[in-house]
């Protein structure tokens, strides 16, 4: 039986000043629960399956609200040649395969738990691109409806400007996923390096977290002032072996603690080239397992809700042991903004 593990990440969805919970009704919910949504790439189709909104807290605490489900890679693989008994044979065969991954998105802090269930199961990279595809599709339909409402009953001299202002305030949503990394492991890995050739940080705009006030957050604020361009990247490179390894390690730890920054460190350990990164877009990131935070899935046949409950408990334990830092959320207390948004979601979809 395949050994399954739960990986943890932070999911960021923004549209201008609107965060994921602000867009829940008109973008996020239909993107996850729309039955007709599918993303086709060649002979492969990606769909969400069995998605449901649950509360993992038995005491009714709304911090337990989560979207759980599966993403399925439905593929038809054509075989035209096969090697059998020392000889190549022409064949005409098709293999239908549908490996899946389980996910749980915790709404109060935007954390994700992700389990690849089989060989060929969709990666976090494929989950992100599929969710982004669905979000953009839903957004275009919603924007068309909103523009029609703005136009209705108004002369052209009024609705053109109002429509453009509305679009400016509600731009196309973006999806970013930042895997959570063990601080101790990444620090030790970098300190083992004999040299560093490049250090790159890509700063992502946060959801509802309180700004940490770091250098990275200063870059994030400048990114917003500049109109929130897609990329905000800090890059340091040098082929002369002048990097201070210890200082580089601390800079990466700052990015890990920020939890909304992607980083890539390239260099050497002995004569071997190595790369440490939390970028899910890297197809070849063999070092990720060394630094990623993951735990074994106790029950290999766990249901979606059982997986999510274990992930929630494991995440709490990771916080208690200092392996992950819980972000401070804007208005997270009783009667705060986050609780208000979660209450509205609960009353609309679960009561």
Secondary structure, 3 states (H helix, E strand, C coil): CCCCEEEEEEEEEEECCEECCCCHHHHHHHHHHCCCCCEEECCEEEEEEEEEEEECCCCCCHHHEEEEEEEEEEEEEEEEEEEECCEEEEEEEEEEEEEEEEEEEECCCCEEEEEECCCCCCCHHHHHHHHHHHHHHHHHHHHHHHHHHHHCCCCHHHHHHHHHHHHHHCCCCEEEEEECECHHHHHHHHHCCCEEEEEEEEECCCCCECCCCCHHHHHHHHHHHCCCCCCCEEEEECCCCCCCHHHHHHHHHHHHHHCCEEEEEEEEECCEEEEEECCCCCCCCCCHHHHECEEECCCCCCCHHHHHHHHHHHHHHHHHCCCCCCCCECCCCCCCHHHHHHHHHHHHHCC
